[in-house]
Amino acid sequence: MANTFSAMKRARQEERRTDVNRMRKSRLRHQMRAFRRLLEQKDAKGAENEIPKTFSMIDRAAKWGIIKKNTAARYKSRLTLRLKTVAAA
């Protein structure tokens, strides 16, 4: 347990940041799940409309430090690849 006032304040701040980060990560996962669902349903048109929103969410998560920049690049690359295969079919 924190003993000094500054340590107590830091603990409170950390609690708030944890909640915000948890919410942001959850929002990212939900967006990616929705996009993947469209791909599984072979809805290329819907996925095309959803991709800017998904990429924006991925980029913001990387900017905030929720995920690493390489992870964001990998997610975007794989989602684009899957979208191309669905659109081609």
PDB file of N, CA, C and O in Angstrom:
ATOM      1  N   MET A   1       0.838  -1.181   0.000  1.00  0.00           N
ATOM      2  CA  MET A   1       0.000   0.000   0.000  1.00  0.00           C
ATOM      3  C   MET A   1       0.882   1.243   0.000  1.00  0.00           C
ATOM      4  O   MET A   1       1.940   1.275   0.629  1.00  0.00           O
ATOM      5  N   ALA A   2       0.423   2.264  -0.718  1.00  0.00           N
ATOM      6  CA  ALA A   2       1.186   3.508  -0.809  1.00  0.00           C
ATOM      7  C   ALA A   2       1.153   4.243   0.524  1.00  0.00           C
ATOM      8  O   ALA A   2       0.119   4.294   1.191  1.00  0.00           O
ATOM      9  N   ASN A   3       2.299   4.813   0.907  1.00  0.00           N
ATOM     10  CA  ASN A   3       2.395   5.521   2.181  1.00  0.00           C
ATOM     11  C   ASN A   3       2.424   7.034   2.015  1.00  0.00           C
ATOM     12  O   ASN A   3       1.813   7.753   2.806  1.00  0.00           O
ATOM     13  N   THR A   4       3.118   7.519   1.007  1.00  0.00           N
ATOM     14  CA  THR A   4       3.238   8.969   0.843  1.00  0.00           C
ATOM     15  C   THR A   4       2.081   9.497   0.007  1.00  0.00           C
ATOM     16  O   THR A   4       1.409   8.743  -0.697  1.00  0.00           O
ATOM     17  N   PHE A   5       1.860  10.812   0.097  1.00  0.00           N
ATOM     18  CA  PHE A   5       0.769  11.422  -0.656  1.00  0.00           C
ATOM     19  C   PHE A   5       0.998  11.281  -2.163  1.00  0.00           C
ATOM     20  O   PHE A   5       0.057  11.027  -2.915  1.00  0.00           O
ATOM     21  N   SER A   6       2.237  11.445  -2.598  1.00  0.00           N
ATOM     22  CA  SER A   6       2.527  11.342  -4.028  1.00  0.00           C
ATOM     23  C   SER A   6       2.316   9.910  -4.525  1.00  0.00           C
ATOM     24  O   SER A   6       1.855   9.699  -5.647  1.00  0.00           O
ATOM     25  N   ALA A   7       2.652   8.939  -3.693  1.00  0.00           N
ATOM     26  CA  ALA A   7       2.446   7.537  -4.081  1.00  0.00           C
ATOM     27  C   ALA A   7       0.957   7.203  -4.129  1.00  0.00           C
ATOM     28  O   ALA A   7       0.515   6.437  -4.985  1.00  0.00           O
ATOM     29  N   MET A   8       0.185   7.782  -3.206  1.00  0.00           N
ATOM     30  CA  MET A   8      -1.268   7.561  -3.215  1.00  0.00           C
ATOM     31  C   MET A   8      -1.892   8.178  -4.469  1.00  0.00           C
ATOM     32  O   MET A   8      -2.761   7.580  -5.103  1.00  0.00           O
ATOM     33  N   LYS A   9      -1.437   9.369  -4.810  1.00  0.00           N
ATOM     34  CA  LYS A   9      -1.943  10.030  -6.013  1.00  0.00           C
ATOM     35  C   LYS A   9      -1.589   9.212  -7.244  1.00  0.00           C
ATOM     36  O   LYS A   9      -2.426   9.020  -8.126  1.00  0.00           O
ATOM     37  N   ARG A  10      -0.365   8.735  -7.308  1.00  0.00           N
ATOM     38  CA  ARG A  10       0.082   7.925  -8.433  1.00  0.00           C
ATOM     39  C   ARG A  10      -0.769   6.653  -8.546  1.00  0.00           C
ATOM     40  O   ARG A  10      -1.086   6.217  -9.652  1.00  0.00           O
ATOM     41  N   ALA A  11      -1.131   6.072  -7.426  1.00  0.00           N
ATOM     42  CA  ALA A  11      -1.969   4.860  -7.431  1.00  0.00           C
ATOM     43  C   ALA A  11      -3.359   5.182  -7.985  1.00  0.00           C
ATOM     44  O   ALA A  11      -3.926   4.400  -8.748  1.00  0.00           O
ATOM     45  N   ARG A  12      -3.905   6.344  -7.595  1.00  0.00           N
ATOM     46  CA  ARG A  12      -5.224   6.750  -8.108  1.00  0.00           C
ATOM     47  C   ARG A  12      -5.167   6.991  -9.612  1.00  0.00           C
ATOM     48  O   ARG A  12      -6.053   6.565 -10.353  1.00  0.00           O
ATOM     49  N   GLN A  13      -4.124   7.673 -10.051  1.00  0.00           N
ATOM     50  CA  GLN A  13      -3.984   7.953 -11.476  1.00  0.00           C
ATOM     51  C   GLN A  13      -3.854   6.653 -12.275  1.00  0.00           C
ATOM     52  O   GLN A  13      -4.446   6.494 -13.343  1.00  0.00           O
ATOM     53  N   GLU A  14      -3.078   5.750 -11.737  1.00  0.00           N
ATOM     54  CA  GLU A  14      -2.854   4.468 -12.410  1.00  0.00           C
ATOM     55  C   GLU A  14      -4.160   3.682 -12.540  1.00  0.00           C
ATOM     56  O   GLU A  14      -4.398   3.015 -13.547  1.00  0.00           O
ATOM     57  N   GLU A  15      -4.989   3.770 -11.521  1.00  0.00           N
ATOM     58  CA  GLU A  15      -6.291   3.097 -11.548  1.00  0.00           C
ATOM     59  C   GLU A  15      -7.152   3.648 -12.682  1.00  0.00           C
ATOM     60  O   GLU A  15      -7.773   2.892 -13.429  1.00  0.00           O
ATOM     61  N   ARG A  16      -7.179   4.966 -12.798  1.00  0.00           N
ATOM     62  CA  ARG A  16      -7.971   5.601 -13.866  1.00  0.00           C
ATOM     63  C   ARG A  16      -7.416   5.248 -15.237  1.00  0.00           C
ATOM     64  O   ARG A  16      -8.180   4.941 -16.151  1.00  0.00           O
ATOM     65  N   ARG A  17      -6.093   5.287 -15.395  1.00  0.00           N
ATOM     66  CA  ARG A  17      -5.486   4.975 -16.683  1.00  0.00           C
ATOM     67  C   ARG A  17      -5.764   3.524 -17.075  1.00  0.00           C
ATOM     68  O   ARG A  17      -5.996   3.223 -18.246  1.00  0.00           O
ATOM     69  N   THR A  18      -5.737   2.631 -16.085  1.00  0.00           N
ATOM     70  CA  THR A  18      -6.016   1.221 -16.346  1.00  0.00           C
ATOM     71  C   THR A  18      -7.424   1.045 -16.893  1.00  0.00           C
ATOM     72  O   THR A  18      -7.642   0.280 -17.832  1.00  0.00           O
ATOM     73  N   ASP A  19      -8.383   1.759 -16.300  1.00  0.00           N
ATOM     74  CA  ASP A  19      -9.764   1.670 -16.768  1.00  0.00           C
ATOM     75  C   ASP A  19      -9.900   2.181 -18.200  1.00  0.00           C
ATOM     76  O   ASP A  19     -10.586   1.574 -19.023  1.00  0.00           O
ATOM     77  N   VAL A  20      -9.240   3.300 -18.490  1.00  0.00           N
ATOM     78  CA  VAL A  20      -9.298   3.880 -19.830  1.00  0.00           C
ATOM     79  C   VAL A  20      -8.664   2.922 -20.837  1.00  0.00           C
ATOM     80  O   VAL A  20      -9.232   2.674 -21.900  1.00  0.00           O
ATOM     81  N   ASN A  21      -7.494   2.388 -20.507  1.00  0.00           N
ATOM     82  CA  ASN A  21      -6.808   1.470 -21.410  1.00  0.00           C
ATOM     83  C   ASN A  21      -7.624   0.202 -21.647  1.00  0.00           C
ATOM     84  O   ASN A  21      -7.668  -0.314 -22.764  1.00  0.00           O
ATOM     85  N   ARG A  22      -8.265  -0.295 -20.598  1.00  0.00           N
ATOM     86  CA  ARG A  22      -9.096  -1.490 -20.727  1.00  0.00           C
ATOM     87  C   ARG A  22     -10.265  -1.227 -21.679  1.00  0.00           C
ATOM     88  O   ARG A  22     -10.601  -2.065 -22.515  1.00  0.00           O
ATOM     89  N   MET A  23     -10.881  -0.042 -21.534  1.00  0.00           N
ATOM     90  CA  MET A  23     -11.993   0.320 -22.398  1.00  0.00           C
ATOM     91  C   MET A  23     -11.528   0.432 -23.853  1.00  0.00           C
ATOM     92  O   MET A  23     -12.200  -0.050 -24.765  1.00  0.00           O
ATOM     93  N   ARG A  24     -10.385   1.067 -24.059  1.00  0.00           N
ATOM     94  CA  ARG A  24      -9.870   1.248 -25.418  1.00  0.00           C
ATOM     95  C   ARG A  24      -9.512  -0.085 -26.067  1.00  0.00           C
ATOM     96  O   ARG A  24      -9.793  -0.299 -27.246  1.00  0.00           O
ATOM     97  N   LYS A  25      -8.903  -0.966 -25.315  1.00  0.00           N
ATOM     98  CA  LYS A  25      -8.534  -2.281 -25.854  1.00  0.00           C
ATOM     99  C   LYS A  25      -9.785  -3.089 -26.193  1.00  0.00           C
ATOM    100  O   LYS A  25      -9.833  -3.782 -27.210  1.00  0.00           O
ATOM    101  N   SER A  26     -10.791  -2.992 -25.334  1.00  0.00           N
ATOM    102  CA  SER A  26     -12.041  -3.688 -25.571  1.00  0.00           C
ATOM    103  C   SER A  26     -12.724  -3.158 -26.830  1.00  0.00           C
ATOM    104  O   SER A  26     -13.246  -3.931 -27.633  1.00  0.00           O
ATOM    105  N   ARG A  27     -12.718  -1.842 -26.996  1.00  0.00           N
ATOM    106  CA  ARG A  27     -13.319  -1.219 -28.177  1.00  0.00           C
ATOM    107  C   ARG A  27     -12.599  -1.670 -29.443  1.00  0.00           C
ATOM    108  O   ARG A  27     -13.235  -1.924 -30.466  1.00  0.00           O
ATOM    109  N   LEU A  28     -11.281  -1.767 -29.376  1.00  0.00           N
ATOM    110  CA  LEU A  28     -10.494  -2.240 -30.517  1.00  0.00           C
ATOM    111  C   LEU A  28     -10.870  -3.678 -30.865  1.00  0.00           C
ATOM    112  O   LEU A  28     -11.077  -4.003 -32.034  1.00  0.00           O
ATOM    113  N   ARG A  29     -10.958  -4.526 -29.862  1.00  0.00           N
ATOM    114  CA  ARG A  29     -11.293  -5.929 -30.105  1.00  0.00           C
ATOM    115  C   ARG A  29     -12.682  -6.069 -30.724  1.00  0.00           C
ATOM    116  O   ARG A  29     -12.883  -6.875 -31.632  1.00  0.00           O
ATOM    117  N   HIS A  30     -13.641  -5.282 -30.230  1.00  0.00           N
ATOM    118  CA  HIS A  30     -15.002  -5.341 -30.773  1.00  0.00           C
ATOM    119  C   HIS A  30     -15.029  -4.907 -32.238  1.00  0.00           C
ATOM    120  O   HIS A  30     -15.720  -5.517 -33.054  1.00  0.00           O
ATOM    121  N   GLN A  31     -14.286  -3.867 -32.568  1.00  0.00           N
ATOM    122  CA  GLN A  31     -14.244  -3.385 -33.952  1.00  0.00           C
ATOM    123  C   GLN A  31     -13.630  -4.429 -34.872  1.00  0.00           C
ATOM    124  O   GLN A  31     -14.136  -4.678 -35.966  1.00  0.00           O
ATOM    125  N   MET A  32     -12.538  -5.039 -34.425  1.00  0.00           N
ATOM    126  CA  MET A  32     -11.893  -6.067 -35.245  1.00  0.00           C
ATOM    127  C   MET A  32     -12.793  -7.291 -35.386  1.00  0.00           C
ATOM    128  O   MET A  32     -12.841  -7.913 -36.448  1.00  0.00           O
ATOM    129  N   ARG A  33     -13.498  -7.632 -34.325  1.00  0.00           N
ATOM    130  CA  ARG A  33     -14.413  -8.771 -34.365  1.00  0.00           C
ATOM    131  C   ARG A  33     -15.540  -8.522 -35.366  1.00  0.00           C
ATOM    132  O   ARG A  33     -15.925  -9.422 -36.113  1.00  0.00           O
ATOM    133  N   ALA A  34     -16.067  -7.292 -35.377  1.00  0.00           N
ATOM    134  CA  ALA A  34     -17.137  -6.947 -36.313  1.00  0.00           C
ATOM    135  C   ALA A  34     -16.637  -7.047 -37.754  1.00  0.00           C
ATOM    136  O   ALA A  34     -17.347  -7.536 -38.633  1.00  0.00           O
ATOM    137  N   PHE A  35     -15.410  -6.579 -37.986  1.00  0.00           N
ATOM    138  CA  PHE A  35     -14.832  -6.643 -39.329  1.00  0.00           C
ATOM    139  C   PHE A  35     -14.623  -8.092 -39.756  1.00  0.00           C
ATOM    140  O   PHE A  35     -14.943  -8.464 -40.885  1.00  0.00           O
ATOM    141  N   ARG A  36     -14.090  -8.903 -38.859  1.00  0.00           N
ATOM    142  CA  ARG A  36     -13.864 -10.321 -39.183  1.00  0.00           C
ATOM    143  C   ARG A  36     -15.177 -11.046 -39.452  1.00  0.00           C
ATOM    144  O   ARG A  36     -15.240 -11.939 -40.297  1.00  0.00           O
ATOM    145  N   ARG A  37     -16.225 -10.656 -38.729  1.00  0.00           N
ATOM    146  CA  ARG A  37     -17.533 -11.264 -38.942  1.00  0.00           C
ATOM    147  C   ARG A  37     -18.027 -10.989 -40.366  1.00  0.00           C
ATOM    148  O   ARG A  37     -18.580 -11.870 -41.024  1.00  0.00           O
ATOM    149  N   LEU A  38     -17.817  -9.748 -40.830  1.00  0.00           N
ATOM    150  CA  LEU A  38     -18.190  -9.413 -42.203  1.00  0.00           C
ATOM    151  C   LEU A  38     -17.401 -10.251 -43.201  1.00  0.00           C
ATOM    152  O   LEU A  38     -17.945 -10.688 -44.215  1.00  0.00           O
ATOM    153  N   LEU A  39     -16.122 -10.476 -42.919  1.00  0.00           N
ATOM    154  CA  LEU A  39     -15.303 -11.292 -43.811  1.00  0.00           C
ATOM    155  C   LEU A  39     -15.779 -12.738 -43.826  1.00  0.00           C
ATOM    156  O   LEU A  39     -15.797 -13.381 -44.875  1.00  0.00           O
ATOM    157  N   GLU A  40     -16.163 -13.248 -42.659  1.00  0.00           N
ATOM    158  CA  GLU A  40     -16.641 -14.635 -42.586  1.00  0.00           C
ATOM    159  C   GLU A  40     -17.953 -14.807 -43.338  1.00  0.00           C
ATOM    160  O   GLU A  40     -18.227 -15.866 -43.901  1.00  0.00           O
ATOM    161  N   GLN A  41     -18.767 -13.740 -43.338  1.00  0.00           N
ATOM    162  CA  GLN A  41     -20.041 -13.798 -44.055  1.00  0.00           C
ATOM    163  C   GLN A  41     -19.867 -13.531 -45.550  1.00  0.00           C
ATOM    164  O   GLN A  41     -20.837 -13.525 -46.308  1.00  0.00           O
ATOM    165  N   LYS A  42     -18.612 -13.308 -45.962  1.00  0.00           N
ATOM    166  CA  LYS A  42     -18.269 -13.035 -47.362  1.00  0.00           C
ATOM    167  C   LYS A  42     -18.952 -11.757 -47.854  1.00  0.00           C
ATOM    168  O   LYS A  42     -19.313 -11.648 -49.026  1.00  0.00           O
ATOM    169  N   ASP A  43     -19.124 -10.799 -46.953  1.00  0.00           N
ATOM    170  CA  ASP A  43     -19.734  -9.509 -47.285  1.00  0.00           C
ATOM    171  C   ASP A  43     -18.625  -8.518 -47.634  1.00  0.00           C
ATOM    172  O   ASP A  43     -18.203  -7.725 -46.792  1.00  0.00           O
ATOM    173  N   ALA A  44     -18.158  -8.571 -48.881  1.00  0.00           N
ATOM    174  CA  ALA A  44     -17.037  -7.719 -49.304  1.00  0.00           C
ATOM    175  C   ALA A  44     -17.428  -6.250 -49.285  1.00  0.00           C
ATOM    176  O   ALA A  44     -16.620  -5.399 -48.913  1.00  0.00           O
ATOM    177  N   LYS A  45     -18.641  -5.947 -49.677  1.00  0.00           N
ATOM    178  CA  LYS A  45     -19.096  -4.547 -49.721  1.00  0.00           C
ATOM    179  C   LYS A  45     -19.145  -3.955 -48.309  1.00  0.00           C
ATOM    180  O   LYS A  45     -18.682  -2.837 -48.083  1.00  0.00           O
ATOM    181  N   GLY A  46     -19.704  -4.702 -47.373  1.00  0.00           N
ATOM    182  CA  GLY A  46     -19.771  -4.232 -45.994  1.00  0.00           C
ATOM    183  C   GLY A  46     -18.394  -4.091 -45.373  1.00  0.00           C
ATOM    184  O   GLY A  46     -18.140  -3.158 -44.612  1.00  0.00           O
ATOM    185  N   ALA A  47     -17.505  -5.019 -45.698  1.00  0.00           N
ATOM    186  CA  ALA A  47     -16.138  -4.963 -45.175  1.00  0.00           C
ATOM    187  C   ALA A  47     -15.384  -3.773 -45.751  1.00  0.00           C
ATOM    188  O   ALA A  47     -14.591  -3.138 -45.056  1.00  0.00           O
ATOM    189  N   GLU A  48     -15.637  -3.471 -47.034  1.00  0.00           N
ATOM    190  CA  GLU A  48     -15.003  -2.302 -47.664  1.00  0.00           C
ATOM    191  C   GLU A  48     -15.404  -1.023 -46.935  1.00  0.00           C
ATOM    192  O   GLU A  48     -14.585  -0.126 -46.736  1.00  0.00           O
ATOM    193  N   ASN A  49     -16.670  -0.951 -46.540  1.00  0.00           N
ATOM    194  CA  ASN A  49     -17.152   0.233 -45.820  1.00  0.00           C
ATOM    195  C   ASN A  49     -16.609   0.300 -44.404  1.00  0.00           C
ATOM    196  O   ASN A  49     -16.445   1.388 -43.851  1.00  0.00           O
ATOM    197  N   GLU A  50     -16.333  -0.845 -43.820  1.00  0.00           N
ATOM    198  CA  GLU A  50     -15.907  -0.922 -42.417  1.00  0.00           C
ATOM    199  C   GLU A  50     -14.396  -0.778 -42.233  1.00  0.00           C
ATOM    200  O   GLU A  50     -13.932  -0.474 -41.134  1.00  0.00           O
ATOM    201  N   ILE A  51     -13.629  -0.995 -43.300  1.00  0.00           N
ATOM    202  CA  ILE A  51     -12.166  -1.022 -43.164  1.00  0.00           C
ATOM    203  C   ILE A  51     -11.568   0.314 -42.695  1.00  0.00           C
ATOM    204  O   ILE A  51     -10.645   0.283 -41.881  1.00  0.00           O
ATOM    205  N   PRO A  52     -12.033   1.478 -43.154  1.00  0.00           N
ATOM    206  CA  PRO A  52     -11.427   2.721 -42.641  1.00  0.00           C
ATOM    207  C   PRO A  52     -11.645   2.890 -41.134  1.00  0.00           C
ATOM    208  O   PRO A  52     -10.758   3.352 -40.416  1.00  0.00           O
ATOM    209  N   LYS A  53     -12.815   2.518 -40.675  1.00  0.00           N
ATOM    210  CA  LYS A  53     -13.133   2.612 -39.242  1.00  0.00           C
ATOM    211  C   LYS A  53     -12.234   1.675 -38.431  1.00  0.00           C
ATOM    212  O   LYS A  53     -11.729   2.042 -37.370  1.00  0.00           O
ATOM    213  N   THR A  54     -12.046   0.468 -38.947  1.00  0.00           N
ATOM    214  CA  THR A  54     -11.215  -0.512 -38.263  1.00  0.00           C
ATOM    215  C   THR A  54      -9.750  -0.073 -38.238  1.00  0.00           C
ATOM    216  O   THR A  54      -9.094  -0.155 -37.199  1.00  0.00           O
ATOM    217  N   PHE A  55      -9.242   0.390 -39.372  1.00  0.00           N
ATOM    218  CA  PHE A  55      -7.859   0.838 -39.432  1.00  0.00           C
ATOM    219  C   PHE A  55      -7.621   2.047 -38.544  1.00  0.00           C
ATOM    220  O   PHE A  55      -6.566   2.172 -37.922  1.00  0.00           O
ATOM    221  N   SER A  56      -8.596   2.929 -38.485  1.00  0.00           N
ATOM    222  CA  SER A  56      -8.488   4.101 -37.615  1.00  0.00           C
ATOM    223  C   SER A  56      -8.378   3.672 -36.157  1.00  0.00           C
ATOM    224  O   SER A  56      -7.568   4.205 -35.399  1.00  0.00           O
ATOM    225  N   MET A  57      -9.201   2.706 -35.777  1.00  0.00           N
ATOM    226  CA  MET A  57      -9.178   2.212 -34.398  1.00  0.00           C
ATOM    227  C   MET A  57      -7.834   1.539 -34.092  1.00  0.00           C
ATOM    228  O   MET A  57      -7.294   1.704 -32.998  1.00  0.00           O
ATOM    229  N   ILE A  58      -7.302   0.788 -35.046  1.00  0.00           N
ATOM    230  CA  ILE A  58      -6.009   0.122 -34.860  1.00  0.00           C
ATOM    231  C   ILE A  58      -4.894   1.158 -34.706  1.00  0.00           C
ATOM    232  O   ILE A  58      -4.039   1.041 -33.828  1.00  0.00           O
ATOM    233  N   ASP A  59      -4.916   2.177 -35.577  1.00  0.00           N
ATOM    234  CA  ASP A  59      -3.888   3.222 -35.517  1.00  0.00           C
ATOM    235  C   ASP A  59      -3.946   4.000 -34.205  1.00  0.00           C
ATOM    236  O   ASP A  59      -2.911   4.311 -33.615  1.00  0.00           O
ATOM    237  N   ARG A  60      -5.147   4.311 -33.756  1.00  0.00           N
ATOM    238  CA  ARG A  60      -5.280   5.040 -32.490  1.00  0.00           C
ATOM    239  C   ARG A  60      -4.795   4.194 -31.317  1.00  0.00           C
ATOM    240  O   ARG A  60      -4.159   4.707 -30.396  1.00  0.00           O
ATOM    241  N   ALA A  61      -5.096   2.902 -31.353  1.00  0.00           N
ATOM    242  CA  ALA A  61      -4.638   2.019 -30.280  1.00  0.00           C
ATOM    243  C   ALA A  61      -3.115   1.969 -30.242  1.00  0.00           C
ATOM    244  O   ALA A  61      -2.518   1.927 -29.166  1.00  0.00           O
ATOM    245  N   ALA A  62      -2.484   1.973 -31.421  1.00  0.00           N
ATOM    246  CA  ALA A  62      -1.018   1.971 -31.474  1.00  0.00           C
ATOM    247  C   ALA A  62      -0.470   3.301 -30.955  1.00  0.00           C
ATOM    248  O   ALA A  62       0.543   3.329 -30.257  1.00  0.00           O
ATOM    249  N   LYS A  63      -1.136   4.387 -31.295  1.00  0.00           N
ATOM    250  CA  LYS A  63      -0.687   5.707 -30.850  1.00  0.00           C
ATOM    251  C   LYS A  63      -0.772   5.826 -29.331  1.00  0.00           C
ATOM    252  O   LYS A  63       0.109   6.403 -28.693  1.00  0.00           O
ATOM    253  N   TRP A  64      -1.831   5.278 -28.765  1.00  0.00           N
ATOM    254  CA  TRP A  64      -2.033   5.340 -27.307  1.00  0.00           C
ATOM    255  C   TRP A  64      -1.152   4.367 -26.551  1.00  0.00           C
ATOM    256  O   TRP A  64      -1.023   4.466 -25.330  1.00  0.00           O
ATOM    257  N   GLY A  65      -0.537   3.418 -27.267  1.00  0.00           N
ATOM    258  CA  GLY A  65       0.311   2.446 -26.596  1.00  0.00           C
ATOM    259  C   GLY A  65      -0.443   1.215 -26.128  1.00  0.00           C
ATOM    260  O   GLY A  65       0.084   0.428 -25.342  1.00  0.00           O
ATOM    261  N   ILE A  66      -1.669   1.040 -26.602  1.00  0.00           N
ATOM    262  CA  ILE A  66      -2.457  -0.140 -26.238  1.00  0.00           C
ATOM    263  C   ILE A  66      -1.857  -1.375 -26.918  1.00  0.00           C
ATOM    264  O   ILE A  66      -1.757  -2.446 -26.320  1.00  0.00           O
ATOM    265  N   ILE A  67      -1.466  -1.199 -28.169  1.00  0.00           N
ATOM    266  CA  ILE A  67      -0.746  -2.249 -28.896  1.00  0.00           C
ATOM    267  C   ILE A  67       0.509  -1.610 -29.491  1.00  0.00           C
ATOM    268  O   ILE A  67       0.592  -0.388 -29.619  1.00  0.00           O
ATOM    269  N   LYS A  68       1.474  -2.441 -29.849  1.00  0.00           N
ATOM    270  CA  LYS A  68       2.706  -1.919 -30.429  1.00  0.00           C
ATOM    271  C   LYS A  68       2.493  -1.569 -31.895  1.00  0.00           C
ATOM    272  O   LYS A  68       1.560  -2.062 -32.530  1.00  0.00           O
ATOM    273  N   LYS A  69       3.350  -0.730 -32.422  1.00  0.00           N
ATOM    274  CA  LYS A  69       3.207  -0.264 -33.805  1.00  0.00           C
ATOM    275  C   LYS A  69       3.348  -1.416 -34.802  1.00  0.00           C
ATOM    276  O   LYS A  69       2.644  -1.453 -35.812  1.00  0.00           O
ATOM    277  N   ASN A  70       4.253  -2.352 -34.522  1.00  0.00           N
ATOM    278  CA  ASN A  70       4.406  -3.504 -35.412  1.00  0.00           C
ATOM    279  C   ASN A  70       3.162  -4.385 -35.391  1.00  0.00           C
ATOM    280  O   ASN A  70       2.760  -4.932 -36.417  1.00  0.00           O
ATOM    281  N   THR A  71       2.562  -4.516 -34.219  1.00  0.00           N
ATOM    282  CA  THR A  71       1.344  -5.306 -34.090  1.00  0.00           C
ATOM    283  C   THR A  71       0.231  -4.664 -34.906  1.00  0.00           C
ATOM    284  O   THR A  71      -0.532  -5.359 -35.577  1.00  0.00           O
ATOM    285  N   ALA A  72       0.137  -3.344 -34.850  1.00  0.00           N
ATOM    286  CA  ALA A  72      -0.872  -2.624 -35.625  1.00  0.00           C
ATOM    287  C   ALA A  72      -0.651  -2.860 -37.118  1.00  0.00           C
ATOM    288  O   ALA A  72      -1.600  -3.114 -37.859  1.00  0.00           O
ATOM    289  N   ALA A  73       0.587  -2.775 -37.548  1.00  0.00           N
ATOM    290  CA  ALA A  73       0.905  -2.988 -38.964  1.00  0.00           C
ATOM    291  C   ALA A  73       0.545  -4.417 -39.380  1.00  0.00           C
ATOM    292  O   ALA A  73       0.016  -4.638 -40.469  1.00  0.00           O
ATOM    293  N   ARG A  74       0.831  -5.368 -38.519  1.00  0.00           N
ATOM    294  CA  ARG A  74       0.525  -6.771 -38.818  1.00  0.00           C
ATOM    295  C   ARG A  74      -0.984  -6.986 -38.922  1.00  0.00           C
ATOM    296  O   ARG A  74      -1.452  -7.659 -39.841  1.00  0.00           O
ATOM    297  N   TYR A  75      -1.751  -6.418 -37.983  1.00  0.00           N
ATOM    298  CA  TYR A  75      -3.214  -6.530 -38.028  1.00  0.00           C
ATOM    299  C   TYR A  75      -3.762  -5.971 -39.339  1.00  0.00           C
ATOM    300  O   TYR A  75      -4.582  -6.603 -40.006  1.00  0.00           O
ATOM    301  N   LYS A  76      -3.292  -4.772 -39.693  1.00  0.00           N
ATOM    302  CA  LYS A  76      -3.803  -4.121 -40.903  1.00  0.00           C
ATOM    303  C   LYS A  76      -3.430  -4.926 -42.145  1.00  0.00           C
ATOM    304  O   LYS A  76      -4.240  -5.067 -43.061  1.00  0.00           O
ATOM    305  N   SER A  77      -2.226  -5.446 -42.179  1.00  0.00           N
ATOM    306  CA  SER A  77      -1.783  -6.237 -43.318  1.00  0.00           C
ATOM    307  C   SER A  77      -2.636  -7.493 -43.480  1.00  0.00           C
ATOM    308  O   SER A  77      -3.091  -7.804 -44.581  1.00  0.00           O
ATOM    309  N   ARG A  78      -2.844  -8.197 -42.398  1.00  0.00           N
ATOM    310  CA  ARG A  78      -3.607  -9.449 -42.473  1.00  0.00           C
ATOM    311  C   ARG A  78      -5.068  -9.212 -42.805  1.00  0.00           C
ATOM    312  O   ARG A  78      -5.671  -9.983 -43.551  1.00  0.00           O
ATOM    313  N   LEU A  79      -5.646  -8.142 -42.251  1.00  0.00           N
ATOM    314  CA  LEU A  79      -7.040  -7.838 -42.552  1.00  0.00           C
ATOM    315  C   LEU A  79      -7.206  -7.451 -44.024  1.00  0.00           C
ATOM    316  O   LEU A  79      -8.180  -7.836 -44.671  1.00  0.00           O
ATOM    317  N   THR A  80      -6.250  -6.693 -44.539  1.00  0.00           N
ATOM    318  CA  THR A  80      -6.295  -6.300 -45.951  1.00  0.00           C
ATOM    319  C   THR A  80      -6.192  -7.521 -46.850  1.00  0.00           C
ATOM    320  O   THR A  80      -6.907  -7.637 -47.846  1.00  0.00           O
ATOM    321  N   LEU A  81      -5.300  -8.423 -46.491  1.00  0.00           N
ATOM    322  CA  LEU A  81      -5.128  -9.654 -47.265  1.00  0.00           C
ATOM    323  C   LEU A  81      -6.414 -10.474 -47.276  1.00  0.00           C
ATOM    324  O   LEU A  81      -6.827 -10.980 -48.320  1.00  0.00           O
ATOM    325  N   ARG A  82      -7.037 -10.599 -46.120  1.00  0.00           N
ATOM    326  CA  ARG A  82      -8.288 -11.354 -46.040  1.00  0.00           C
ATOM    327  C   ARG A  82      -9.407 -10.679 -46.834  1.00  0.00           C
ATOM    328  O   ARG A  82     -10.228 -11.350 -47.460  1.00  0.00           O
ATOM    329  N   LEU A  83      -9.430  -9.349 -46.801  1.00  0.00           N
ATOM    330  CA  LEU A  83     -10.433  -8.608 -47.558  1.00  0.00           C
ATOM    331  C   LEU A  83     -10.251  -8.839 -49.053  1.00  0.00           C
ATOM    332  O   LEU A  83     -11.230  -9.008 -49.779  1.00  0.00           O
ATOM    333  N   LYS A  84      -8.998  -8.847 -49.519  1.00  0.00           N
ATOM    334  CA  LYS A  84      -8.726  -9.072 -50.942  1.00  0.00           C
ATOM    335  C   LYS A  84      -9.172 -10.452 -51.377  1.00  0.00           C
ATOM    336  O   LYS A  84      -9.706 -10.613 -52.474  1.00  0.00           O
ATOM    337  N   THR A  85      -8.959 -11.461 -50.526  1.00  0.00           N
ATOM    338  CA  THR A  85      -9.371 -12.810 -50.903  1.00  0.00           C
ATOM    339  C   THR A  85     -10.897 -12.920 -50.958  1.00  0.00           C
ATOM    340  O   THR A  85     -11.439 -13.614 -51.818  1.00  0.00           O
ATOM    341  N   VAL A  86     -11.588 -12.236 -50.045  1.00  0.00           N
ATOM    342  CA  VAL A  86     -13.056 -12.263 -50.049  1.00  0.00           C
ATOM    343  C   VAL A  86     -13.576 -11.510 -51.266  1.00  0.00           C
ATOM    344  O   VAL A  86     -14.516 -11.960 -51.921  1.00  0.00           O
ATOM    345  N   ALA A  87     -12.974 -10.372 -51.571  1.00  0.00           N
ATOM    346  CA  ALA A  87     -13.422  -9.567 -52.718  1.00  0.00           C
ATOM    347  C   ALA A  87     -13.179 -10.304 -54.037  1.00  0.00           C
ATOM    348  O   ALA A  87     -13.960 -10.168 -54.979  1.00  0.00           O
ATOM    349  N   ALA A  88     -12.097 -11.082 -54.104  1.00  0.00           N
ATOM    350  CA  ALA A  88     -11.783 -11.805 -55.330  1.00  0.00           C
ATOM    351  C   ALA A  88     -12.729 -12.977 -55.540  1.00  0.00           C
ATOM    352  O   ALA A  88     -12.997 -13.363 -56.678  1.00  0.00           O
ATOM    353  N   ALA A  89     -13.230 -13.536 -54.470  1.00  0.00           N
ATOM    354  CA  ALA A  89     -14.107 -14.719 -54.585  1.00  0.00           C
ATOM    355  C   ALA A  89     -15.523 -14.365 -55.029  1.00  0.00           C
ATOM    356  O   ALA A  89     -16.366 -15.252 -55.168  1.00  0.00           O
TER     357      ALA A  89
END
